[in-house]
C-alpha cells in the first residue's frame, strides 16, 4: 500500500495504471493510431469489467448480500471469466496488433512483479532471496525478445513467447512452493504446439537443454528437504515468503493469545474495525469459511485504537466469536508492526508461519478457499 493524501492505493494496481499510461504514450510514439491503441489496451479494460462484474454476481449468489458482493473477488471463476473475455477480444484484434498486445501483457506482469515483494529460498543459497527481482529480470529478457518482433508478429513468435512466459511462471511457482503437478500438462501441450507450428533454431534448443541440465544438477545436489525459513530477525518481514512479527494480545474475555502458539497450523490474520464498511461486509463470509474449515484458524485483530468505543467492536463481533480468535490491539503496537494503513488487511500464513498470501481490502469465501488450499 502507498498513501496518497487521504487515500491508500495498492502498489500493484498503481503499477498497472502507470504501465497503462506509459504503454498508451509509448505506442503513440512508435506510430500506432488512437483506434489501434484503444483496441490493444481496451482488452484489459474489458477483462477488468468481466472480472469485477462476475465477482459481484457470484458474491451475490453465494451470500445473498449486495453489500458483501460489492467487495467480492470471485475467486478462480471470476479470473477464468476475465481471461476468457480478454482472449475473445485478443482473437478479434487485427493480427498485426497481437504482438503489441503480448508486449503490453509482459509490461503489466513486469511492473506488478517488481512492486510486489516475494522472498524464498533458492537452490544452494542459505538465506531468503528477493524472488520478485529475479522474476522481473527474466520477464525483462522476454520483453527485449518480444520487442524485436512486436511489429511483425507470427504465430510461431507468439507461441514461443507464451512458452517462455509459462516457463518463468512455473519456475516462480516451484521456488515459492505453490507448484501443482498438473500444470505440466498444459505447458507441454503448448510447447508441442509451438514446436509443430514453428520449430526452434538449433541454438535455441541447445540453450534450452543446457538450462534444463543445470537445473537438474542443482536439484540433484540438494538434500531431500529444502530448508524452510526460520523465524529470526533477518527473515522476519511482511512480504510473501517472510515470517511476520509475532504478537501477544488479549481476547474478549481477557485471556492472552500468542500468534506463535498456532505454529503448525494454517492461519489467517485479519485486521478489522467495527466502523469499517468493507470489514463489516466481509465478516459473515469469513465466519462461514471458518466454521466449514477446521484446518484453518482465523485470527481477527481489532484495531482498537481506531474505535470510538471498544464496546462497539465487542458487540459487533459477538456473533462471530465461535468462528474466530478475536483479539484487541489496544495500544496499536501490532497495527504499527504490520504497517496497517487501510482496513481490512489480511495475511495468510502456512504451517511454518510464512506469509503465502496477503490482501489489502475485503476478502470473501472464494479468496480464502483459493489461498488456503
N, C-alpha and C positions, 0 to 999 in steps of 0.2 A: 504494500500500500504506500501511496505517496499523498501527502496533504497538499491541496491546492486551495488556499483560503479556508473556507468552512467545509469544503468537500474533501472526501477521501476517495481516491481513484486507484483501482487495481493496476499494478505495473504492467501486467500482460495486456490488459485492454488498452492502456495508454500506448504501449509499444505497437500494438496493431493499428491504432488510429494514426500514430505518427508514420508508420510504414505505408499506410494507405495514402496519406498526403504526399509522402516522398515519391511513391510509385506514380501517382497521378501527375505530379510535376515532371518526374523523370521521363515518363512515357511521352509527354508532350514535347520534351526537349529532343527526343530521338525520332520525332516525326509522326506519332500516332494522332489521328484526329480525335475530336471530342467524343464523337459517336463510338469510335473504336475503344477509347479509354473507358467509356461508360459500359460498353459491352464486356470488357475483360474484368474490370473491378466490380461491376454490378453483380456478378455471380456470387461474390462474397456477401453482398447485402441481401440477396435473395436467400442464401443459406442461413444467414443470421435470423431473418424473419421466420424461416421454416423451423429453425431450432427453437426460438422463443415461443412461436405460436403453438407448436406441437407440445412443448413443455407445459404451457398453460392448459391445453386441452387434457393432456394426460394427468396433470396435477388435479384438475377439477374432477376428472373421472375417478381418481383414486381416493380423494379426500372429501369431495362434495363441498369444499370451501373455496370460494372465489378469492378470498384474501390470501390463502395459502398458495393457490395455484399461480398467482402473480409472481411469487418468488420461487416457483418450482424450476428445477433444472432439466427434468425429463429423463435424465439418465442416458443409458445406451440407446434407447429407442429414439429419443429426440436427436441424438448425434447421427444415427443412421438415416433418419428422415432428412436432416440437413445435408448430409453427404449425398443422398440421392438427388435432392433438388439441385445442388451445385453441379453434380455430374450431368444432369439433364441440360442445364444452362451451358456448361462447357461443351457438350456434344453439339449444341446448336450454334456455337461460335464458328465464325469463318475459320477454316483450317489454318490459315496463315497467322491467326491470333492465338492459337493454342500454346505456342512457345512462350508468348508474353504471359499467358495465364499461369503456366507452370513456374515461370520465373517469379511471378508475384506470390505464388504459394510458398516457394522456398524462402522468399524475403520475409513473409509473415512468420514462418517457422523459425527462421534465424533470429528475428527480433524477440519473439516470445521466449525462445530457448535462452537467449543471452540475459534476459532480465529476471528469469525465474530460477534462482539458485537451487541446485541439487548436488548433494555430496554423497560419496560412497567409496568403497574400496575397489581399486584397480589391481590387476594381477602384478605381483612382485613388488608392490608398494605397500608400506606398512601404515600409512596414515590416510585419512579420508581425503579424497581429491575433489576439486570443483568440476563435477561431471558436466555441468552446463557449458563450461568453457570448452571442454574437449569436443562436445557435441556441436557447439556453434562453429568450431574450427572445421569439422567435417562438412557441415552444411555449407560453409563459405566456399570450400573447394568445389562442391557440387554447383554452387551458384556461378562460379567462374566458368565451369564447363558449360553450363546451360546458356550463359551469356553469349558464348561463341556461336551457337546455332539458333538462338532465340528467334531471329528474324526469318529464318528459313527452316521451320521445323519439319521433320519427317516422323513417321510413325515409329521407326526404329529408335530415333533420338529420344522421343517422348517416353517410350517404354523403358529404355535403358536408364534414363534419368529416374523413372519410377522405381526401378530395381535398386538404384543407388540410394534413393531416399528410404526405401523399405529396409535396406541393409543397415543404414545408420540408426533407424528406429529400433531394429532388432537388437543391435549392439547395445544401445542405451537401455532397453528393457532387460537384457541379460545382466548388465552390470548393476542395475537398480533392483534386481530380484523380482521384477514383475513379468518376466517372460512366461508365455504359455506355449506348450509344445505344438499345439495345433496351428499356430501362426506360421510354422514352417511350410505347411501345405500351400497356402496362397502365395507364399514367397517363391517356392519352386515352380508353381504354375505360371506366375508372372515372368520368372526368369526363362522358363522354357519357351513361352510365347514370344518373348523378346528375342531369344536366340533364333527362333523359327522365322520371325519377320526380318531381322537384321543380325546376321552373325557378327560377333565382336571380332576385332582385329586380333592377330596373334599376340601382339604386345599386351593388349588388354587382358587376354586370357592368362598370360604369364604373370602379370601383376596380381590378378585376382587369386590365382592358385598360390602364389607366394604369400599373399596376405593370409589365406586360409591356413597354410602350413605353419606360419608364425604363430597364429592364434592357437593351433593345435599343440604346438610345442610348449607354449606358455601354459595352456590348460593342463598338459601332462606333468608339468613341473610343480603344479600347485598341490597342496595337501588335500585330503579328501573333503575337508570342510574349510571353506574360505573364512578367515576370521571376521567376526562381526564387530561393529562399533562398540566400544566400551564407553561408559559414562564418565569420562574425565573432562577437565576444563577445556582442553584443546579440541574436543569433539562435541561440545555442547553448543547448540545454536537453534535457530528457528527455521532453518531451511530443510527441505526434503533430504533425508539421508543423515540428519543430525539428531541428537537427543536433546529435547527441550529441558529447560531448568526444572528441577524438582520443586515441589511446594507442599506445605502443610497448612491446611485451613480447617475451620470448624464447620460442621454440618448444622442443619437447622436445630437439632436437639442439643447442640453444644459439644458433641463428641468430635475428637480430632480425626482428620483424614490426611493421609500422606500418599502422594501420587506413586511413589516408588513401591508401595505395597501391592500395586497392581501389576508389577513386572511379571511377565509370563502370560499375560492376557492381552488381547487386542483392546485398545482403549480409544474412545472419542472424547476429546476435551473441548467443550463448547463454552464460550464466553457470552453472557447474555445480560439483559437488564429488562425490568418489567415495563419500562416506558418505551421500549424499542419495538416498533410495529413489525419488522421482519422477525425479531426474536419471538414475538407472540404468535406470529403466523407459522413458524417452523416447529414450535414446541409440540403440538399434537402429533405431527408426523414423526418427530423424533421419539416421542413416547411410544407410539405404535411399533416402531422399529425395535426399540429397547425391550419391549415386552415379548417380541417374537424371537429375539436373538439372545440366548443365554451365553453365547460365546463372545459377546462384545459388551464392554462396560462403558456407559456414558457418564462422564463427569461434567455436571453443569455448574460452571463457575459464575456466580453472580458478581457483577462489578458494583459492589455495594456503595463505593464512594460516589457513584453517579446517581444513586437512588435518592429521591426526595425523602422517602421514609422506608426503612428496611421492612416494615410491616407490609408494605405494598408488594414487595418481592416475595415475601413468605406466603402471603395469601394467594398470589398468582401461581406460584409453583407448587402449592399444596397438592393439587390433583395428580402431579407427576412424581411425587416423592417416592412412590413404589417402583418407578421405572428408572430414575436417575440417582446418582450420588450427588446431591445438591450441596454445594459448599459456598461460603461467602468470603469474598476478598474485601474485608472491612477496611483495610488500610491502603489498598491499591497497590501493594507491593508486587503481587503476582501479575496484575494487569500491566504494570510497568516492565516487569521482566519479560513478558510476552509481547511487549510493544503493541498493545491493543489500541488502535486508532479508530476503528469502526466496529460496530456490532451488528449482527453476531459475527464472531470469528471462531473457526473450528479447526482443530488439528486431529489427525488420525495417527495413532501410534501402533506399531507392531508389537509382538511379544517381547522384543528386546528394548522396547521404549524408544525406538527410532521412528521419526516422522516419515510416514509414507504418503500422506496427502494433507492438504490444507485448503481452506476455503474462506474467503472474505465475503460475507453476505449470507443470506438464508440458504439452508440445506433442506433436503427432503428425503423421503424414504428411498427413492431411486438412487440418489447420490450416495447415501450411506451404504446401500447394498453394493454398489459398484466399487466403493473404496475399501470395504472390509472383507470382501470375498477373495 
